């Protein structure tokens, strides 16, 4: 079984670990919105998508490794950075099966399966 060589990270991947980030470069957690594309720091910077945000933290679906699986976790602002590059996470169906959802992630009235 052969494995393909690892591809280099996208060019806009952050290079500074959260403790070394300039606080002026860290956006407040509540500046993010559901479906925003972000980088999260978990054993390196990983592509993710915001699920929810509060003044203190964000909840993100992200790919914790090189495999196709995803994880969901909560991160404080220094561990999150805006992402402009595309990732397969951006194209996944974020709707519950059989339901249409509003941009805020709520089901549209009368759309239950």
N, C-alpha and C positions, 0 to 999 in steps of 0.2 A: 504494500500500500504506500503510495507516494503522497507527500503533502506539498502543497504549493508554498513557496517562500512567503513569509509575512510581508504584507504590503506596508509601505511607510505610512505614518499617520498623516491625515490631511494637513495641509499647510497652515490652517488657522487653529490647530490644536494648541492650547496653552502649554508653555514650557516651564512655568514656575509653579512649584508646589504651594498649596494654600498658606502655610505659615510664612512663606517668603513673599507673598503677593503684597503689592502696595495697596493699603486700604483705600486710596483714592480710585483704584481700578476695580474695586469690588462693588457691584450693583447691589442695592438692598434686596432682600428676598422678596418683598412684596411688589417689586417692579416687574416680576415675571408673571406670565399669565398661562393658563392651560393651553397646551399644544405648542408653546414656545420651544424652539430647538436650543439645547444647551450642552455644555460639557460638564461632567461631574467628576470629582476626584475620588476614586476608590481604587487604590493600588495602581495609580496612573489615571490620566484623563480619559474618560469614556463618553461616547455620544449618548445623549438622553433627550427625553421629551418631558416637559413639565406637566404634571397631573393636577397639582394644586399649589397655592402659595399663601403664606401668611406673613405678618411682619417679621417673624423670627426664622422661618425656614421654608423650604420647598419640598414637595414630594415629586419624585422623578422616576419614570420608567427608563431603564438604561440597560445596556448590554455589558454585564460584568466581566466578560471574557471574550475570547475569539470565536466562541460558538454562537449559534443563532438564538439561544435562550435569552430571556430578559429577567431583570430583577426590578423591584420597586423599593425605594428607600427614601428617607428624609435627609436633607442636607442643609446646613447653614450656609449663608451667603458666600463666605470665602472658598467654599468647596464647589461653587457653581460659576460658570462663565457662559456668556452668550455664544452660540455656534451659528455660523453661516453656511458651512459645508453640508451637503446632502448625506443622508444615512438611510439605510433601509427602514429604520424605526419611523422615519417621517412618513413613509408610505403605507404603514400597516393600518388595518381597519380599526379605528379607535371606537367604533360604535358597538354597543351590545347587540348580539344577533337578534334580528327581528325588530329592532327599534331604531328610530331616527333620533339623533341627539342634537341639542342646541350647542352653540359654541362653548357654553359654560359646562357642558357635560351632563346636562339634565335631559331626561327623555321628553320628546315632543308629545304633547297631549294626544291621546288616541292612537299612538304608534306601537302599543304593546303587542307582542306576538300572541 
